[in-house]
């Protein structure tokens, strides 16, 4: 079998691995439903759904639409919101796989069994958290640099493709241009090194000058880009965070840390064996500088971001998790390149370790599928309550001790309900009727999840037709102050299935 055909087979295996989510009995991510909701509100020629209640409508023009939102909008044209969500997960995973393949092939790396290390890396914490925009932005950044490297013989196509990729990253994720700059920086360093070694002894001064100019330009662009994109600051802590044994393996944990610990540890041991074999293979090349040595720049940059971001502030912004995942991606690129360059026993060890990790990864998938399937009942109960809402009603949603994976399930309610849903955690914007325009009370009520509790003496605004409680702790929630005072005089329960309860306003003068 020719190497090219074998590489295509491995690519097919990795794409099939990413598509296994399509066969899950139930699948949901943390923030994914919220992204689907925002995409459903974008104005598209095929969008027919409308939401309004008492003159209130969702303000779709106030949200900043990204590339991933428009992809979801297209998916929503022919798929249900839940199906569009799953398809988006698969597309984001495919984008990462294809960009890694393109990057390696652009540098002439032949694909072998070692590429199978990408299988467990593709199914990661970021995917479960629903960070589609970041994953797609990373893929576009990596793919743009691959295009630039691949078309070295055609300057126009080379720079035009890189420029187009840079523009797309701006509209994909605010961190994507930064990643593109890092990937491009290492590619330029390698090319300048090759130009310097190929230059005549008398021309090396000119080559060194070009290197300095390139570095200055890249640093200036990075500074300007950081100011332009207003990337969230990474505060360096007064005390460095602790370094634990599972620090870099944290992105491999999916839904249940306790059940997955032994799997992740064994995958980590096998990956460590592959890295040690790669180090031995690299040692045999001596002082000769190879293209994958430039990946060390990326490794230390992402490791620093992951380590310094491993603080309460950094974890709240998911900075550390992103950095850790990027470190694993860079390590996969490195071991695949080393396996191709070394061949022989080193390549066999790296590829063999990847093959041994595959069964463990399959067990991860089976465990994750079984864990996620338990949420199907809660989801169905929520959708049952959604169907029981009065058409065109203004509904206040109240989460009642829901699992983290279901914290944005109310987004599906907002999509299906033709009225207006007040859900502060879903980051919705509203256009108020003229009588309400500019009233600070409504703005705070619609965006602050604790406004009602803090201002309970004012009561629930009279425009609210129904109150929807969702979660496993409804009885405890409804019994806590101030809900008895808020509900008993104006609202009565009309629906309850154990996981969701609806209170409807009592008409004035009646019961």
N, C-alpha and C positions, 0 to 999 in steps of 0.2 A: 504494500500500500504506500502510495507516495505521501511525502510529508504534508503537502498542501491539502490533500484529501483528509488526512488524519486531523489536521487543524480544523477543518470544517466540521468534522464529526464532533470534536471537542467543543466547538462553538455551539453546535446544535444541542449538546448535552447541557451546557450552561444556560442556554436560552430555555430549554425545557425545565431545568431546575427553577428558573425564575417564574415560569408559568404554572408551577404546581399549585400556586395559590388559587388558581381558577377552579381547582377541584376540592377546595376546602368546603366543608358543610356550611361554615359561617366564617366570615373574615371581617374584621374591623380594625382600624388604627386609632390612635389617640386623637390627632388633629385632622385626620383625613376627611371625616364627614363635614367639618367646618369649611374646608377648602371646596368641597363639592357644593355646599350651600352658596358660597360666594360666587362660584362659577355659574350656578343656576340663575343668579340675579343679573348677570351681565346681559347687555342688550345685544342679541344676535338675531339675524333674519329668521331663524327657525324657532326662536323662543316664543312660546304661546302662553306660558303660565303667567298669571297676574296675581298679585297679593295686595289687598287693601282692606281697611277696616276703619270706620268712622273718619274717613279722610286721611288716615295715615297710610303711607306706602314706604317700601324699602327704597333707600337712596343708593341705587347701583352706581351712580356717577361719582360717589364719594370714595369708593374703594379703588386702590391702585391695582389694576389687573396685570398679572404676570403671565409669562408664557404658559406655565402649567395651568393657570385658570382657563386660558383659551383652549388648551387641549381638552380639559374637562368639559368645557362648553360644547365642543364638537362631540365628545363621547355621549353627552347627555341628549344629543339629538336622536340617537338610536338605541340608547340603553337606559335602564332605570338608574336612579341615583346610586343605589348599592352596587349595581353592576359596573357603573362608570368608575366608582371608587376602586373596585378590584382591578379593573383594566388599567387604571392609572398606576397602581402599584406595580403591575407587570411591566408597563411601559418604562417606568423609572428604572426598574431593575435591568431591563433589556438595554436601556441607554448606557448604564454603567458598564455592562459586559461588553457591548460593542465598542465603546470608547477605549477600554483597556486593550482590546484586541487591536484596534486601529493604531494605538500608541506603540504597542510592541512591534507590529508589522512595519510601521514607519521607520523604525530603527533597524529593520532587517532581522528581527528575532524570529526564529522558527518556533512555532507553537508545539509544545509537547504535553505530556501528562501533568507536568507541574502547574499548568494553567488551571487545573481543577481546584487549586487552592482558592480560586475565585468563588466557588460554590458556597461555602459557609460565609464568606465575606459579603456576598450579595444579600443574603437573608440576615438582616442585622437590626439592631435597636432603632436606628434612624428610620428604617422602613416601618417598623411597628409604631413609631411615633407619628407617622404620616408626613415626614419631611420630604415630600415629593420635589418641591422647588429646589431644595439644596442638592438632592441627588441628581436631578436633571442638570442643574447648573454646573456641578462637578463634571458630569459627562460631557457637556458642551465645551467646558474649558479644556479638558483633556483631549477631546476630539479636535478642537481648533489647533492645538499645538501639533497634533499628529498630522493634520492637513498641511501645516506650515513646513514640517519636516519632510513630508512625502513629496511635496512639489518644489523641492530645492532647485530643480532645473528650469522652472518656469516662474520667474520673479513676480509677474503680474498676478497669476493665479495664486501664488504663495501668499502674498501680502493682502490681496483682496479677500481670500478665504479667512485669514487671520483677523482682518478688520471686521468682516461680517460676524465672525464668531464672537469678537469682543463686544460688538453692539448687541448681539443676542443675549450674552451673559448679563448685560445691564438690565435687561427686561426679564430675566429668569430668577435671579436671587441676588441680594445685595453683596453676598460674599463671593459670588462666582467670578466677578472681574478680578478680585484679589487672588483667587486660585489660578486664574488664567495667567496673571502676571508672574506667579511663582513658577508654574510649569514652563512658561516661556523663558523665564530667566535661566533656568537650568539648561534648556535647549540652546539658548544663545551662548552660554558659557562653553558648552561642548563644541559648538560650531566654531567659536573663536579659537578654542584650543587646537582643533584640527587645522584651521587656517594658519595658526602660528607654527605648528610642527611641519606643515608642508611648505612654508615660506623659506626663501633663501636666507642665509645668515645675515646678509645686508638689509633684508626687508623686515627683520624681526622687530626693529624699533618701531616701524610703522604699525606692525601688527599689535604690539603692546599698547601703542597709543589708541588704536581702535578698541581694544579691550576696555581701556579706561573710559573712553567716550561712551561705549555701550553700557557700562556699569552705571555711570553717572546719569545717563538718559533713563535707564530702567528705574533707578532709585527715585529720580524726579517724577517719573510717571506714576510710580507706586505711591509717592507722597500726595501728588495731585489727585489720584484716584481715591485714596483714603479720605481726603477732604471732601471730594465730590460725592462719594457714596455714603458718607457719614456712617461708616461701619461702627457698630456698637463697641464702646471701649472695653478693653480687657484690662481690668484693674489688677495690677501686680500686688498680691497679698503681702502684709507685713511679715508673716511667717509662711514659709513654703509649705504647701500641702503634703500630706504623707504619701509615700509611694508604696502601694500594695502589690502583691504578686499577680493579681488579676487586673492590674491597671489597664494594660493594653488590650486585654481580652474582654473588657466590659461591653463593647459593641456586639459581641456574639451572644450575649444574654438576650432572650426574647421576651417571655411573658412570666416565667416562674423561675426565680433565681435558685431556689433550693433544689428543684428537680433537675435543673439544667447544669448545675455546678460540675458534676462529674464529667458530663459530656464536654463542656467547655474546657475543663482542665486537660482532658485527654487530647482534644483538638490542639490546645496550646502546646502540649508536650510534643506532638507530632510536628507542629509548625516550628518549634524550637529546633528539632532535629533537622528540618529542612534548612533553617537559617544557618545552623552550625556547618552543615554540608556546603552551603553556599559560601560561607566564610573561608572554608578550606579550599574550595575551588577558586575563589578570588585570590587567595594567598599564592597559589601556583602561578599566577600571571605576573607576579613580582610588582615592579614599580610602574609598569605600563598602565596608562590611564585609559579606561574604557568608558563607553557612554553611560553605562548604568552606574558608574561611580558618582555621576552627577546627582543621582537620586538621593545621595547622602544629604545634600542641601535640603531637599524636600523633607527627608526623614527628620532631621533636627529641627526644622521650622515647625512642622506639624506636632512633633513631640513637645516642643516648648509651649505651643498653644494649648495642647492637651493637658500638660502638667500644670502650667500657671492658671489655666482655666478650671482646674479641679477644686474649686471653692464653691461655697453656697451661691454666690453671685454668678459665677461662671456656669454652674450646673443649672441654675434657673434659666439661663439663656442657651443651654445645651451646647456650650462652647467646647467643653471637655470631650463630650461624646463625639462631636464632629471631628475634633482633632485626632482622637484615638482611632476612629474609623479610617481617616485619611492616612494615618501611619500604617495601618494594616494594608491598605491598598498599595501604598508605596512599597512595602515589604513584598507583596505578591509580585509586583512589577520586577523587583530586584531578583527574587529567587527564580522567576521564569527566565529572565535574561541570563543569569548565571548558569542555569541548567543548560541553556542552549549553547553558551560560550564554552562551558567545561566539557560537556558530553560525558561519556563513560560512567564511572561509578558515582560521581557527584550527581549527575542528572538522574541516575537510577534511584538514588536515595531520596532526592527531592520529589521526583514523580511518584515513587513508592509511598512516601509519607502522605502525599495528597490522595492517593488511592485508598490508603488506610483510613484517612479522615472522612471519606465519602460515606461509609456506613454510619458513622457517628452523626454526620450531618443529616442523613435520612431519619435517624431516630429523633433528632431535633425537630425536623419537620412534622413527624408523626405526633410528638408531644405537643407542639404548638397548635396543630390542628385540633387535637382533642381538648386542649385548654380553651381555645377560642370558641369551640362548638357549644360550650356551656353558656355563652352569652346569647345564643339564638333565642332562647325563651324570653329573656328580658327585652330583647329587641322586638320580638313579635308582640309582646304585651304593650310596649311603647307605641308601636304602629296601630294596635287596636284602639288605644286611647286617642291617637291622632284622628282616626276615622270617626270617633265619637264626638269630636269637637264640632261646635256649631259653625256652619258655613259663614265665612266673612266676619268671624268674631275676632276681637282683640284679646289675646291670651297672654297671661303672665306665667312663665314656666319657672318652677322652683325645683332644683335638684335636691334629692333626699338621700344622701349617703350612697352615691353610685360608685361603681368600680371605675378606676382611672380610664380603662379602655372604653367605657361608656359615657365619659364625661361630656362628649360632644354628640351623643346620639340624638339629642334634641334638634340638631341641625336637619336630620331627616324629617322631623316633624314640621319644621319651618318650610322645607321644600314642598311637602305634600299638602299642608294646610293652605287654603286659599285666602285666609285672613292674615293677620299680623301677629307674630310671636315675639313677645318681649323676652329676650334671652341675652342678658349682658355678657355672658361668657363667649358668645358666638361672634362678637365684634361686628354687630350689625349697625348700619346707619339708617336713619329714617328721615322722611320728608313729612313734616307735620302740617296739619291744616292751618289756614291763616290765623285762626283764633289761638293757636298754640305756638306759632312761630316766635322764636326768641325766648320762650319761657324756660328759665333755668331748671325749674322743678321737673319738667318732662325729660329734659336732656339727662339729668342725673338719675332719674327713675329708670330710664331705658338703658343706661350704660353702667350703673353701679349696682352690683348684685346684692349689696347690703343696704340699699337706700330704704327699702320698706321697713326693715328691722330697726334701723336707726331713727326713722321718722314715722313710727307706727301710729302716733297720735293723729297724724294727718290722714291716715287711712290709705287704702288702695285707691288710686285715681278712679273716678266714676266711669271713665271710658272703658275700663277693663271689664270685659264680659265674662271671662272665665279664668280660673287659676288651675294650672296643671302641675301636679306633683309627680315626679318621676324618681324611682329608686326603691331600695329595699327598706329604707327607714322612714316610710311615710307616717306611720302612727306616731313615732317619736317626734318627727318634725312638726306635724300638725298640732301635737300637744304642747309644744314649747312656746313660750312667750316670744313674739306677740301674736302668733297666728290664731289662737282662739278668739282674741278680741277683734282681729281683722276679718275673720270669716263668719262668725256666728250670726251677725246681724244682717249682713249683705249677701252672703253666699250660702248655697246648699249643695251637698254632694249629689252628683247625678250619675257618676260612673266610678267603678273601682274594680280592678282585676287583680289586686294584690301587689302589682308593681307600679301601677299608675292610677292616679285618682284625679277626677275633674270636679271642680266646684264651679257652679254657675250662679251668676248674680240673680237675686230675687227682684222681680219687677217692683217698682215703688207702689206701695199700697196693697201688695199681695204677698202670699206665701207660696 
